[in-house]
Amino acid sequence: MTMISLSGVNKHYDSYHALRNIDLDIEAGEFFSLLGPSGCGKTTLLRTIAGFEDIESGTLKIAGADMAEVPPNRRPTNMVFQSYAIFPHLNVAQNVAFGLRKSDLSKSEQTRVVGEALEMVGLDGFGARAANALSGGQRQRVALARALVLKPKVLLLDEPLSALDKKLREQMQLELRRLQRQVGITFILVTHDQEEALIMSDRIAVMFEGQIAQLADPQTLYRAPASRKVGEFIGTMNVMPVAQNAGNLTIAGLGQVSDPARDTVSHAGIRPETMSILFPGEPDRDRVAAAKIVDRAYYGDMTYYEVGLDGLDNTLTISMKNLMGREILEIGTPVRISWREDALVFFDQ
Amino acid sequence: MADDVSHNSRRGLLLVSPPFLTTLVLLAGPLGAIILFSFWTQDYLTLNTDFTIKNYVEAAQDPIYGLLLGRSLLVAGAVTLLTVITAFPVAYFISFHVKPSRKSLWLFLITIPFWTSYLIRVFLWKVVLGFNGVINSGLIEVGIIDAPITFILYNLNAVIITLAHAFAPFAILPIFVALEKIDRALLEASRDLGETRVATFFRVTLPLAMPGLVAATLIVFIPVIGDYITPRLVGGPGGLMIANMIQTQFLKLNNAPMGAALAVISMVAVTVIATLFVWLNRRFLKVRS
């Protein structure tokens, strides 16, 4: 079932075209992410769904109902704000109960559902705590409980993890995912963190300059980016120019491939982990090319090598697991690199 | 180490001493003198320095003093209420509906009345409210009234209107500051959680603006109690306040001890009310900070 349906949605801020003809369907029960760099329109799109921004043209439907004349307080959506927007003059329980004023629940039932919501986000017993006595992670949990207690059809999350430190962020990513499966509500997450989007989402819409550049599940998005821009935005993508050569494609640095020539193709891309460096004594496998270590970055579990190839201006990044007994190669070492044709993606520009 | 401390504390004392001395000479000195005077008596030109509470007994027994103090509190209360209620929409408008780049201009415009002396502004209100004043001639011209209305000058109404106008900026500024501090995401959160604009105002904006409202109330209430220029000029016989009586005791009746006693009494009254408000302020601030 389609929960949210946008068609031909446009929005300007003065002369800036923030949303350009957006067509998008989001399924019920889906964990959907809007991913893009800052200023790409992802937050505007989220605020449009929440009702905080008017759209100039196009239609927005939530659960089949047109939202054009529906103010934010009457939409079946709730939002977790980037700043969490916890009411400073209310305690935790009062914050969570804020939206229940108009519900049919009696006072005692309200207390019960507030308690349940707090338990669900792991803040059992925090009800009487003052809002300003909470840590960042706790504030976020309060914001989540406050939205979920109203049982919305759609939960909107505006960069909810960006203010948390790395450890807490990773923990919350998994927890949000678990929570979404538990309540079964449609979650729409806005984020600029591609890793976060990949970890959490069922589907991701990558946005650039007010347009959706690609809409796909995380694996497709990573393995088969629709454009060079998407490929380079998500993860690391090595990009090499491609020449059309007697009916075949020749990739700078790597050589000719068996793919037939296509006029439109101008670049090829390959992910760092799909290539490998052959250590001394290892036999050749797949396609092999001669290279030289130009730079390296040691990450503990991984080492990222920058290698230079003849006939290629830029360097390629290759990531290698630091397996037991595997040496860390010095800068300047000549090496053989191994790669596979089926790991290549071709781009038009 | 010990030298550092004494050096620092010496420098601290040096920095603090000028304001400390001026406070001592200009505030604590006169205050002590007033309290001392209030326990003395005066018979025409001779000052009797025997300790007595006769002035306080007289202030308690003669109904005129109670009447004037009561009227002062009433006027101050009414002025404060009127000022805060009229100042709030102005502060709200500037904070929520004026473009950020224009806010300082608006605040600047609000201070324009202060470019004229207080005395002149009070006189101008006489021109506005008078028998042949702007309001009366205007209303007669339009045909709403036949004869000039008189309940707007030389009585308490005139005092309240004039003072409310004079103190408006003092109320607007603290309320504006409190409104500016409200995170706008809180208002969106309230809307998102199902509340209308009006309900959001009462459940979020107003409670969060409370510290500003309490500050405005104090800033207006305290000086209005002691005002004697406006009551003298536009108050007429029925519009005089306690400060006018203090002035009269000191300058006309030559009874400085009685004037001092009245000053102490009104100070105590103000202190009690101000303390109550400070306590309220604390209560609201405790939740926020």
Interface residues (C-beta under 8 A of the other chain):
Chain A: A50 G51 F52 P71 P72 N73 R74 T77 N78 M79 F81 Q82 S83 A85 F87 P88 H89 F98 G99 R101 K102 A130 N132 R146 A147 L150
Chain B: D183 A185 L186 E188 A189 S190 R191 D192 L193 G194 E195 T196 R203 V204 P207 L208 F284 V287 R288 S289
